[in-house]
Amino acid sequence: MTIAQISGCIGCGTCVKTCPTDVLRIDPKTKKAIIKYPADCQICHLCRMYCPVDAITISPEKSIPVIVSWG
């Protein structure tokens, strides 16, 4: 699993919208993000970078540095 945990989620859905591989979903009961398909995670960090409350933690052993092509 590449996403270690989601802690402090406010249920905004930003991570679900930004994930290109649909790993995350909003739980209908709790109205918060859950890791639905962990094997599909491509470790792109988009969910973590766009989370407004920094609720997503990427597993350190699977994490790779974020590469940007500008500045």
N, C-alpha and C positions, 0 to 999 in steps of 0.2 A: 504494500500500500504506500502511495506517495504522499497523500494528504494525511498527516498524522492525526489532526483533530480539528474540530470546529468548536470554538469556545467563545461564548459571548455574542452569538449571532442575534441580530435584531430582526431578521426575516425580510430584509429589503429585496432579496432576489438578485442582487447585482452579480454575485458569483455564478449563479445559474445562467444568467444571460451572457456572461463573458466566456464561459467555458466552451471551447471549440469542440470538445469530445463528449459533452453532456454527462460528465461524471457526477455532477451535483444536481440535487432536486430539492424542492421545498416539501417538507413533510406536511401532509394535509392535516394531521392532528395537532402538531406543535407550531406549525406555520414558521418553522426555522429550517435552514439548510441542513441537508444530510448528504453523506457520501454514499451514493447509490451504486455507482459502477467504478470502484477503485482501480480495477485492472486496466481501464481505458485511459487513465491519467497519463498525459504526455509531459508532465512537469514543466508546463509553460509559464507557471506563476501568475497567470492573468487573474485567477480568482483571488489570490492573495494580494496582488497589487491593487485591485479595484475595490476590495472590501473596505467600506467606509469606517469600520470599527476594528480592523486588523484581527478578525476572529479566526482566520485560517492559518494553520501551521503546517508547513511542508516537512516531511520526514528528513532529518539531517543526512541520513545515509543515502538517500535518493536525490537530494537536492543538488542542482548544478547552478553555477553562477548565471544570473540574468545577463544576457548579452543585448546591448543596444547598438544600433548602427549610426548613432549620431552623438555629437558632443561629448 
